[in-house]
């Protein structure tokens, strides 16, 4: 089975303040998107990368990625106003076959705002789908106490032993992901979906889990950029 990854990268990143779309914000001289694609491609288990770029910036994104990630097989399309619609656009642009390979049967979806996903994590997700799972997400245990609130008042404490924080890349068989997005396009409030696994869950399909990684953090605020810069320096020091 050939494997592709869709990277939705059209979000504005309003929580980071005014400026370029979040995926194009700079980190150590390169956009977050470039770091993310490089990390994914370095895993050695991907055949094609599809980026859903900020609308109107497909050519810019193509030049940025091809100029920085050697050998990547890249498709760039215009993204959309919502994450779900951007992933759907990536699915529509996904080739039936990877160049020189078999049919693309495994599809990952990865946040452009997770620039330093470890290669071992990418490989775990792909291996789980290839071993027969229809859908796979990487997770981390929730370490903080979680309170349920109503307004400014705590109304309960949630048992965190059964809670997990979900990361990307999330992995799917191509058929399952396509069916989830086809169903999601006609369902109510699907444009509020925060991950693709939620759309798959709505089909009644079980989601498998693999171990996530603290290094696969999502850059949402300016503070996260500083943490990401520390990770990059640590990797550089390790050679």
Buried (B, 14 or more C-beta within 10 A) or exposed (E): BBBBBBBBBBBBBEEBEEEBBBBBBEBEEBBBBBBBBBBBBBBEBBBBBBBBBBBEBBEBBBEBBBEBBEEBBBBBBBBBEBBBBBBBBBBEBBBEEBEEEEEBBBBBBBBBBBBBBBBEBBBBBBBBBBEEBBBBBBBBEBEEEEEEEEEEEEEEEEEEEEEBEBBBBBBBBBEBBBBBBEBBEEEEEBBEBEBBBBBBBBBEBEBBBBEBBEBBBBBBEEEBBEBBEEBBEEEEEEE
